[in-house]
Amino acid sequence: MAPDGNHAKGRWHVVTIWGRRGGSAEWAGGIMENEYVRQNGVWRIATLHYFPQFAGPYDRGWTNVTEDLGIVPYHYTPEQAGTPIPRGNASAAKRRSAVPDKATLARRISALNAEDDVRNLQNAYGYYVDRKMWDDVADLFENDASVEIAGVGAWDGPASIRRGLERDGPPGLREGEVNDRLQLNMIVTISPGGNEARARGLEFGMLGKNGADAYWTVATFENRYVRREGKWRIAAMRIFPQMRTDYFQGWSRSWLPEPQVGPAFAPDRTSPALGPSDIPAFHYRHPVTAAPIAYPAGSRSVANPAEGRAAAPQADALAIDPRRDLARAVSYDAVENISGALGNWIDDFQWTDMADLFTADGVRLSPAAGYYIGPERIGAMQEARYGPLRRPRGSVPMHLRVQPVIHSNADGTSARLRTRLLQFNSNHSRPGSMTAGLYEDSARIEDGTWRFSEVLIRHLWRSPGYAEGWARVPSDFGRRAAPPPDKLLRDFPPDFPLKEDGYATFPSVSPICFHYANPVSGRLPASPMSRCPEKAL
């Protein structure tokens, strides 16, 4: 954000899957460096600049678009990444819009935090579904909630929802199973009363079992949420499956129906499938024009989730502490900013900038080696293990850190972050591969800037190559494929050695840990952070 509050810049990873059934199927990926401007109180895109990084046909896989892949210029420094509200000067402050009255300000701050709470709730749902933690998933729903899957059916009430979840199998992952269902591209809107919300997003699935089958899935969700007794709950979930395709054939050759539901898990109601021209209706209007969303000619909008009963007004909806609650809202954006910056600088082997995202006593875990403390040691470790940026640059790890769950302390000065690693490894001379993992990090304000105090990674699975995906992974491949730590341990030993190697154990199921309890029921996870091997410090 610029000091005048009316200009901003953003950097985004882009991954595109496109094509046509019976025709072609293609991959593409890159980076956007965009500029935005606020005119008459409305934000608009001023400059949209896309930098291609990798592309390729589905049958061969993605490769780098050039032999020497350049670095896309950054619009920010480590300090700017950790300072979402810039330190402006007095003249800049005078150019800003008039300060709203206290009631308006309270509503805005309350809406910011409510939006973050709903994002956390939906993203936590995704992590529970990944591991088939069905009791925790069911805990997230309101007493009269419903889950509807187009073409499959609808389940009404928590007991029925809990029963229906086992259509995907009993609780817990089995050996060699992948059930990653990423929650992405979420747009959250909060009702004027502050106690209802809607969210639209994309669920991107990587499913299957090693040695058997693998699938890509894509679905749109349009959900409704209510806040009761200070806690947000899912009131209505509508999932619109849009693609299910066999990994080894791709979406031009394979177009599979949703799996059939057994009698024991049968829905309470039927739900028609999306037709070829059906589009799930948008719950929000156009963000610039405020006009209803215009659908393409010949298409049909499918209704939003049922309204249900309205959430009861709550006396504390606007009873906020402006300074404290604004700090909490800022902390969410700051932590998400430095999270994205970390991934981007890892992509580009920019070790000094990456290390400057850490506090003076910040901790970085190097898998299979140990913990390094402080920016200087962290930057030196990264270069010692992975080397400097080399030219020509023939490979790049697209290190996406997505699906954040961020919890700040009461005064908004420190936070915990859970985020997912989705990594598209790309090379110019051979097809790419993928790596999946989870981060559990901590951050705090140091000298007025948000920085990481701890970054812990656990790799979950890694594909041997594009042809194998996650269904043809040899035993112990994660350990054998990772950069060996031997030279690092010999020449640049860690400040504290690691008690567990942290490599992907797939096809064995890696234990994962949560820094948070269930946001509705308070149910403690089976592996809280206090018992995680990574949390040795």
C-alpha positions as CSV (number, residue, x, y, z in Angstrom):
1,M,0.0,0.0,0.0
2,A,1.3,3.5,-0.9
3,P,1.4,6.1,1.9
4,D,-1.5,8.0,0.3
5,G,-3.8,5.0,0.8
6,N,-5.0,5.2,-2.8
7,H,-2.4,3.2,-4.6
8,A,-1.2,-0.4,-4.1
9,K,0.9,-3.1,-5.7
10,G,0.5,-6.9,-5.5
11,R,2.4,-10.0,-6.6
12,W,0.7,-13.3,-7.3
13,H,1.5,-16.8,-8.4
14,V,-0.7,-18.0,-11.3
15,V,-1.3,-21.7,-12.1
16,T,-3.6,-22.3,-15.1
17,I,-5.2,-25.5,-16.3
18,W,-7.1,-25.1,-19.5
19,G,-8.3,-27.0,-22.5
20,R,-11.4,-28.7,-23.8
21,R,-12.9,-32.2,-23.4
22,G,-12.1,-34.2,-26.5
23,G,-9.6,-31.5,-27.6
24,S,-6.4,-30.2,-25.9
25,A,-5.3,-29.9,-22.3
26,E,-2.6,-27.5,-21.3
27,W,-0.6,-26.2,-18.3
28,A,0.6,-22.7,-17.7
29,G,2.1,-20.9,-14.8
30,G,3.7,-17.6,-14.0
31,I,3.8,-14.4,-11.8
32,M,1.7,-11.3,-11.9
33,E,3.0,-8.0,-10.7
34,N,0.0,-5.7,-10.7
35,E,-0.8,-2.1,-9.7
36,Y,-4.1,-0.9,-8.3
37,V,-5.7,2.5,-7.8
38,R,-8.6,3.7,-5.7
39,Q,-10.9,6.1,-7.6
40,N,-14.0,7.6,-5.9
41,G,-13.7,5.1,-3.1
42,V,-13.5,2.0,-5.4
43,W,-10.4,-0.1,-6.1
44,R,-9.5,-0.9,-9.7
45,I,-6.7,-2.6,-11.5
46,A,-4.4,0.0,-13.0
47,T,-1.8,-2.3,-14.6
48,L,-1.9,-6.1,-15.0
49,H,1.4,-7.6,-16.0
50,Y,1.8,-11.3,-16.4
51,F,5.3,-12.9,-16.6
52,P,5.1,-16.5,-17.9
53,Q,7.3,-19.0,-16.1
54,F,6.3,-22.5,-17.3
55,A,3.9,-24.1,-19.7
56,G,3.3,-27.3,-21.6
57,P,0.7,-29.8,-23.0
58,Y,-0.8,-32.2,-20.5
59,D,0.5,-35.3,-22.1
60,R,4.2,-34.2,-21.7
61,G,3.9,-31.8,-18.7
62,W,5.2,-28.4,-18.0
63,T,8.7,-27.0,-18.6
64,N,10.2,-23.5,-18.3
65,V,9.3,-21.1,-21.0
66,T,12.9,-20.1,-21.7
67,E,16.3,-21.6,-21.2
68,D,17.3,-18.8,-18.9
69,L,14.4,-17.8,-16.7
70,G,14.8,-14.3,-15.5
71,I,13.7,-12.9,-12.1
72,V,10.5,-11.0,-12.1
73,P,11.3,-7.6,-10.5
74,Y,9.9,-7.2,-7.0
75,H,7.9,-4.2,-5.9
76,Y,8.7,-4.6,-2.2
77,T,11.5,-5.1,0.3
78,P,11.4,-7.3,3.4
79,E,10.5,-4.3,5.5
80,Q,7.7,-3.3,3.2
81,A,6.3,-6.9,3.1
82,G,6.0,-6.7,6.9
83,T,4.5,-3.3,7.0
84,P,1.1,-3.4,5.3
85,I,0.2,0.1,6.5
86,P,3.2,2.1,5.3
87,R,4.9,4.7,7.5
88,G,3.7,7.8,5.7
89,N,4.6,11.4,6.3
90,A,2.4,14.3,7.4
91,S,1.7,15.7,3.9
92,A,0.7,12.2,2.7
93,A,-1.7,11.8,5.6
94,K,-3.4,15.1,4.6
95,R,-4.1,13.8,1.2
96,R,-6.0,10.8,2.5
97,S,-9.8,10.6,2.7
98,A,-11.5,12.1,5.7
99,V,-11.5,9.9,8.8
100,P,-14.9,8.3,9.2
101,D,-17.0,8.6,12.3
102,K,-16.4,6.2,15.2
103,A,-19.4,4.0,14.4
104,T,-18.4,3.6,10.8
105,L,-14.8,2.9,11.8
106,A,-16.0,0.2,14.3
107,R,-18.1,-1.5,11.6
108,R,-15.1,-1.5,9.2
109,I,-12.7,-2.9,11.7
110,S,-15.2,-5.5,12.9
111,A,-15.8,-6.6,9.2
112,L,-12.1,-6.9,8.6
113,N,-11.7,-9.3,11.5
114,A,-14.9,-11.2,10.7
115,E,-13.6,-11.7,7.2
116,D,-10.3,-13.1,8.5
117,D,-12.2,-15.4,11.0
118,V,-14.3,-16.8,8.1
119,R,-11.2,-17.4,6.0
120,N,-9.6,-19.2,9.0
121,L,-12.8,-21.3,9.4
122,Q,-13.0,-22.4,5.8
123,N,-9.2,-23.1,5.5
124,A,-9.3,-25.1,8.7
125,Y,-12.2,-27.1,7.2
126,G,-9.9,-27.9,4.3
127,Y,-7.1,-29.2,6.5
128,Y,-9.4,-31.4,8.5
129,V,-10.9,-32.8,5.3
130,D,-7.4,-33.6,4.0
131,R,-6.8,-35.9,6.9
132,K,-10.3,-37.2,7.0
133,M,-10.8,-35.8,10.5
134,W,-14.5,-36.2,10.2
135,D,-15.5,-35.4,13.8
136,D,-13.6,-32.1,13.5
137,V,-15.2,-31.3,10.1
138,A,-18.7,-31.9,11.5
139,D,-17.9,-29.7,14.5
140,L,-17.6,-26.7,12.2
141,F,-21.3,-26.7,11.2
142,E,-24.3,-24.8,12.7
143,N,-27.1,-26.9,14.3
144,D,-29.4,-26.6,11.3
145,A,-26.6,-26.6,8.7
146,S,-26.7,-28.4,5.3
147,V,-24.1,-29.6,2.9
148,E,-25.1,-30.0,-0.7
149,I,-23.0,-31.4,-3.5
150,A,-24.4,-30.9,-7.0
151,G,-25.1,-34.2,-8.7
152,V,-24.7,-36.1,-5.5
153,G,-27.2,-34.9,-2.9
154,A,-27.6,-32.9,0.3
155,W,-27.2,-33.8,4.0
156,D,-29.1,-31.8,6.6
157,G,-27.9,-31.3,10.2
158,P,-24.6,-32.2,11.9
159,A,-25.4,-35.8,12.5
160,S,-26.3,-36.4,8.8
161,I,-23.4,-34.3,7.7
162,R,-21.1,-36.4,9.8
163,R,-22.6,-39.6,8.4
164,G,-22.2,-38.4,4.8
165,L,-18.6,-37.5,5.2
166,E,-17.7,-41.2,5.4
167,R,-18.7,-41.6,1.8
168,D,-15.0,-40.8,1.2
169,G,-13.9,-43.5,3.6
170,P,-13.5,-44.0,7.3
171,P,-11.7,-41.5,9.5
172,G,-7.9,-41.1,9.0
173,L,-5.6,-41.4,6.0
174,R,-4.4,-44.9,5.0
175,E,-0.9,-45.9,3.8
176,G,-0.3,-44.3,0.4
177,E,-3.4,-42.2,0.4
178,V,-3.5,-38.6,-0.8
179,N,-6.7,-36.5,-0.1
180,D,-5.4,-33.0,-0.6
181,R,-8.3,-30.6,-1.1
182,L,-6.9,-27.0,-1.3
183,Q,-9.2,-24.1,-0.5
184,L,-8.2,-21.3,-2.9
185,N,-9.3,-18.0,-4.4
186,M,-11.7,-17.2,-1.6
187,I,-13.9,-14.1,-1.7
188,V,-15.6,-13.3,1.6
189,T,-18.4,-10.8,2.2
190,I,-19.7,-9.8,5.6
191,S,-23.4,-8.8,6.1
192,P,-24.2,-5.3,7.3
193,G,-25.2,-6.7,10.7
194,G,-21.8,-8.4,11.1
195,N,-23.1,-11.8,12.0
196,E,-23.6,-13.4,8.6
197,A,-21.1,-14.0,5.8
198,R,-20.8,-15.6,2.4
199,A,-17.7,-17.0,0.7
200,R,-17.0,-18.2,-2.8
201,G,-13.9,-20.1,-3.6
202,L,-12.2,-22.9,-5.5
203,E,-11.5,-26.4,-4.1
204,F,-8.5,-27.9,-6.0
205,G,-8.1,-31.6,-5.3
206,M,-5.3,-34.0,-5.7
207,L,-6.7,-37.4,-4.7
208,G,-5.8,-41.1,-5.0
209,K,-3.7,-43.9,-3.6
210,N,-0.1,-44.8,-4.4
211,G,0.2,-47.9,-6.5
212,A,-3.4,-47.5,-7.7
213,D,-5.0,-44.3,-9.1
214,A,-4.8,-40.6,-9.0
215,Y,-7.3,-37.8,-9.8
216,W,-7.4,-34.1,-10.3
217,T,-10.7,-32.5,-9.1
218,V,-12.0,-28.9,-9.3
219,A,-15.1,-27.6,-7.6
220,T,-16.6,-24.2,-6.8
221,F,-18.0,-23.6,-3.3
222,E,-20.6,-21.0,-2.3
223,N,-21.1,-21.1,1.5
224,R,-23.0,-19.2,4.1
225,Y,-21.8,-18.7,7.7
226,V,-23.3,-17.3,10.9
227,R,-21.7,-16.1,14.1
228,R,-23.3,-17.3,17.3
229,E,-22.0,-16.8,20.8
230,G,-18.9,-15.2,19.3
231,K,-18.0,-18.1,17.1
232,W,-18.4,-18.4,13.3
233,R,-20.0,-21.6,12.0
234,I,-20.8,-23.0,8.6
235,A,-24.5,-22.6,8.0
236,A,-24.8,-23.8,4.4
237,M,-22.2,-25.3,2.1
238,R,-22.9,-25.8,-1.6
239,I,-20.2,-27.5,-3.6
240,F,-20.4,-27.6,-7.4
241,P,-18.0,-30.2,-8.8
242,Q,-16.7,-29.0,-12.2
243,M,-14.0,-31.5,-13.1
244,R,-12.9,-35.0,-12.0
245,T,-10.2,-36.4,-14.2
246,D,-7.8,-39.4,-14.2
247,Y,-4.2,-38.1,-13.6
248,F,-2.7,-40.3,-16.2
249,Q,-5.1,-39.2,-19.0
250,G,-5.9,-35.5,-18.2
251,W,-9.0,-33.4,-18.6
252,S,-9.2,-33.6,-22.4
253,R,-9.5,-37.4,-22.4
254,S,-11.0,-38.3,-19.0
255,W,-14.1,-36.7,-17.6
256,L,-15.4,-38.8,-14.6
257,P,-18.7,-38.6,-12.7
258,E,-18.6,-38.0,-9.0
259,P,-18.3,-41.3,-7.0
260,Q,-21.5,-43.1,-6.2
261,V,-22.7,-42.9,-2.6
262,G,-23.4,-46.1,-0.7
263,P,-26.7,-46.7,1.1
264,A,-25.1,-46.1,4.5
265,F,-24.1,-42.6,3.5
266,A,-27.0,-41.7,1.3
267,P,-28.0,-38.0,1.2
268,D,-31.2,-36.7,2.7
269,R,-32.1,-34.9,-0.5
270,T,-31.2,-35.1,-4.2
271,S,-29.3,-32.3,-6.0
272,P,-29.1,-31.9,-9.8
273,A,-25.6,-31.9,-11.4
274,L,-24.2,-28.9,-13.2
275,G,-25.0,-28.8,-16.8
276,P,-22.5,-27.9,-19.5
277,S,-23.7,-24.2,-19.5
278,D,-24.4,-23.9,-15.8
279,I,-22.5,-21.4,-13.6
280,P,-22.8,-21.3,-9.8
281,A,-24.4,-18.0,-9.0
282,F,-22.2,-15.3,-7.5
283,H,-23.3,-14.1,-4.0
284,Y,-21.7,-10.7,-4.6
285,R,-22.0,-7.9,-7.2
286,H,-19.3,-6.6,-9.4
287,P,-16.7,-5.1,-7.1
288,V,-16.2,-2.0,-9.2
289,T,-19.6,-1.3,-10.9
290,A,-21.8,-2.8,-8.2
291,A,-23.9,-4.3,-11.0
292,P,-25.1,-7.9,-10.8
293,I,-22.6,-10.3,-12.4
294,A,-23.2,-10.7,-16.1
295,Y,-23.3,-14.3,-17.3
296,P,-22.1,-15.3,-20.8
297,A,-24.8,-15.7,-23.4
298,G,-26.4,-19.2,-23.4
299,S,-25.3,-19.9,-19.8
300,R,-27.6,-20.4,-16.7
301,S,-26.9,-19.4,-13.2
302,V,-27.4,-21.9,-10.4
303,A,-29.0,-20.4,-7.2
304,N,-26.9,-19.5,-4.2
305,P,-27.2,-21.5,-0.9
306,A,-30.6,-21.2,0.8
307,E,-30.8,-18.1,3.0
308,G,-32.0,-20.1,6.1
309,R,-32.9,-18.2,9.2
310,A,-31.2,-14.9,9.8
311,A,-28.5,-14.7,12.4
312,A,-29.8,-13.0,15.5
313,P,-28.3,-9.5,16.2
314,Q,-25.6,-9.6,18.8
315,A,-25.0,-6.8,21.2
316,D,-21.2,-7.1,21.0
317,A,-21.1,-6.9,17.1
318,L,-19.7,-3.4,17.3
319,A,-18.4,-3.4,20.9
320,I,-14.8,-3.4,19.9
321,D,-11.6,-1.9,21.1
322,P,-10.6,0.0,17.9
323,R,-6.8,0.1,18.5
324,R,-6.6,-3.5,19.6
325,D,-8.9,-4.9,16.9
326,L,-7.3,-2.9,14.1
327,A,-3.9,-4.2,15.2
328,R,-5.4,-7.8,14.9
329,A,-6.7,-7.0,11.4
330,V,-3.3,-5.6,10.3
331,S,-1.5,-8.6,11.8
332,Y,-3.4,-11.0,9.5
333,D,-2.5,-9.1,6.3
334,A,1.1,-8.6,7.5
335,V,1.6,-12.3,8.2
336,E,0.1,-13.3,4.9
337,N,2.3,-10.7,3.1
338,I,5.6,-12.1,4.6
339,S,4.4,-15.6,4.0
340,G,4.0,-14.9,0.3
341,A,7.3,-13.0,0.2
342,L,9.1,-16.0,1.8
343,G,7.9,-18.3,-1.0
344,N,8.8,-15.9,-3.7
345,W,12.3,-15.3,-2.5
346,I,12.8,-19.1,-2.1
347,D,11.7,-19.4,-5.8
348,D,14.4,-17.0,-6.9
349,F,17.3,-18.1,-4.5
350,Q,17.3,-14.6,-3.1
351,W,18.7,-15.7,0.2
352,T,19.6,-12.3,1.8
353,D,16.1,-10.9,1.2
354,M,14.5,-14.2,2.4
355,A,16.6,-14.1,5.6
356,D,15.7,-10.5,6.3
357,L,12.1,-11.6,6.8
358,F,13.3,-13.1,10.2
359,T,13.6,-11.5,13.6
360,A,17.1,-11.2,15.1
361,D,16.5,-14.4,17.0
362,G,14.3,-16.0,14.3
363,V,14.5,-19.8,13.7
364,R,14.5,-21.6,10.3
365,L,14.3,-25.4,10.1
366,S,16.5,-27.0,7.4
367,P,15.0,-30.5,6.8
368,A,17.2,-33.4,8.0
369,A,19.8,-30.9,9.3
370,G,18.5,-28.7,12.1
371,Y,17.7,-25.2,13.3
372,Y,19.5,-22.0,12.3
373,I,19.1,-18.9,14.3
374,G,19.2,-15.3,13.1
375,P,19.0,-13.7,9.6
376,E,22.8,-14.0,8.9
377,R,22.9,-17.7,9.8
378,I,19.7,-18.5,8.0
379,G,20.8,-16.8,4.7
380,A,24.2,-18.5,4.8
381,M,22.5,-21.9,5.5
382,Q,20.3,-21.5,2.5
383,E,23.1,-20.7,0.1
384,A,25.4,-23.4,1.6
385,R,22.7,-26.0,1.1
386,Y,21.1,-24.9,-2.2
387,G,23.7,-22.7,-3.7
388,P,23.5,-19.2,-5.2
389,L,21.3,-18.3,-8.2
390,R,23.0,-19.6,-11.3
391,R,22.7,-18.4,-14.9
392,P,21.4,-19.6,-17.2
393,R,18.6,-20.4,-14.8
394,G,17.2,-23.7,-16.0
395,S,15.0,-24.7,-13.1
396,V,12.7,-23.0,-10.6
397,P,10.6,-24.2,-7.7
398,M,7.2,-22.4,-7.8
399,H,6.9,-22.3,-4.0
400,L,3.2,-21.5,-3.4
401,R,2.3,-20.9,0.3
402,V,-1.5,-21.0,0.2
403,Q,-4.6,-21.6,2.5
404,P,-3.4,-19.7,5.6
405,V,-4.9,-20.1,9.0
406,I,-3.6,-17.2,11.1
407,H,-4.2,-16.5,14.8
408,S,-2.9,-13.4,16.5
409,N,-2.5,-12.7,20.1
410,A,-4.9,-10.4,22.0
411,D,-3.0,-7.1,21.1
412,G,-2.0,-8.0,17.6
413,T,1.7,-8.1,18.1
414,S,2.5,-11.8,17.5
415,A,0.8,-14.5,15.5
416,R,0.8,-18.2,14.5
417,L,0.5,-19.3,10.9
418,R,-0.4,-22.6,9.3
419,T,0.0,-22.7,5.5
420,R,0.2,-25.2,2.8
421,L,3.2,-25.7,0.5
422,L,2.1,-26.4,-3.1
423,Q,5.3,-26.6,-5.2
424,F,5.4,-26.8,-8.9
425,N,9.0,-27.8,-9.7
426,S,9.9,-26.7,-13.3
427,N,12.9,-27.3,-15.5
428,H,13.7,-26.3,-19.0
429,S,15.1,-29.7,-20.2
430,R,12.6,-32.1,-18.6
431,P,9.0,-32.3,-17.4
432,G,8.3,-30.9,-14.0
433,S,7.2,-32.5,-10.7
434,M,5.3,-31.6,-7.5
435,T,6.0,-31.3,-3.8
436,A,3.4,-31.0,-1.1
437,G,4.0,-30.0,2.5
438,L,2.8,-28.0,5.5
439,Y,4.3,-25.0,7.3
440,E,3.7,-24.1,11.0
441,D,5.2,-20.7,11.6
442,S,5.3,-17.9,14.2
443,A,5.7,-14.2,13.6
444,R,5.9,-11.0,15.6
445,I,6.5,-7.3,15.4
446,E,10.2,-6.3,15.6
447,D,11.1,-2.6,15.3
448,G,7.7,-1.8,13.9
449,T,7.9,-4.5,11.2
450,W,6.3,-8.0,11.1
451,R,8.9,-10.7,10.7
452,F,9.1,-14.5,11.2
453,S,10.3,-15.7,14.6
454,E,10.0,-19.4,13.5
455,V,9.5,-21.2,10.2
456,L,8.9,-25.0,10.4
457,I,8.3,-27.2,7.4
458,R,7.1,-30.8,7.1
459,H,7.1,-32.3,3.6
460,L,4.2,-34.7,3.0
461,W,4.8,-36.1,-0.5
462,R,6.9,-35.5,-3.6
463,S,6.3,-36.9,-7.1
464,P,9.3,-38.6,-8.8
465,G,8.3,-36.9,-12.0
466,Y,5.4,-35.7,-14.1
467,A,4.7,-39.2,-15.4
468,E,4.4,-40.7,-12.0
469,G,2.4,-38.1,-10.1
470,W,1.5,-39.2,-6.5
471,A,0.4,-42.7,-7.5
472,R,3.7,-44.2,-8.6
473,V,6.0,-43.2,-5.7
474,P,8.7,-45.6,-4.6
475,S,9.2,-46.2,-0.9
476,D,11.5,-43.8,0.8
477,F,11.6,-41.6,-2.3
478,G,11.1,-38.4,-0.2
479,R,14.4,-39.0,1.6
480,R,16.3,-40.0,-1.5
481,A,15.1,-37.1,-3.6
482,A,15.7,-34.3,-1.1
483,P,19.0,-32.3,-1.2
484,P,21.3,-34.3,1.1
485,P,22.4,-32.4,4.3
486,D,25.8,-34.2,4.6
487,K,27.9,-31.3,3.3
488,L,25.8,-28.8,5.2
489,L,26.2,-30.7,8.5
490,R,29.9,-31.0,7.9
491,D,30.7,-27.4,6.7
492,F,28.0,-25.3,8.3
493,P,26.4,-27.2,11.2
494,P,23.1,-26.0,12.7
495,D,22.7,-24.2,16.0
496,F,20.5,-27.0,17.2
497,P,20.5,-30.5,15.5
498,L,17.2,-32.0,14.3
499,K,15.7,-34.9,16.3
500,E,13.7,-36.0,13.3
501,D,14.6,-35.7,9.6
502,G,11.4,-34.0,8.3
503,Y,11.6,-35.6,4.9
504,A,8.4,-36.7,3.2
505,T,7.8,-40.3,4.4
506,F,5.2,-41.0,1.7
507,P,3.7,-43.5,1.0
508,S,3.7,-43.7,4.8
509,V,1.4,-41.1,6.2
510,S,3.4,-38.3,7.9
511,P,2.2,-37.0,11.3
512,I,1.0,-33.4,11.2
513,C,0.5,-30.9,14.0
514,F,-1.8,-28.0,14.6
515,H,-1.1,-24.8,16.4
516,Y,-4.8,-24.4,17.1
517,A,-7.8,-26.3,18.5
518,N,-11.0,-26.8,16.6
519,P,-12.3,-23.2,16.1
520,V,-15.9,-24.2,17.1
521,S,-15.8,-27.1,19.5
522,G,-12.4,-26.5,21.0
523,R,-11.5,-30.1,20.3
524,L,-7.7,-30.6,20.7
525,P,-5.9,-32.2,17.7
526,A,-4.3,-35.5,18.1
527,S,-0.9,-33.9,17.5
528,P,-0.8,-30.4,19.0
529,M,2.4,-28.3,18.3
530,S,3.7,-29.0,21.8
531,R,4.2,-32.7,20.8
532,C,5.5,-32.1,17.3
533,P,9.0,-33.4,16.4
534,E,9.7,-30.1,14.5
535,K,8.9,-28.1,17.6
536,A,12.2,-29.2,19.3
537,L,13.0,-25.7,20.4
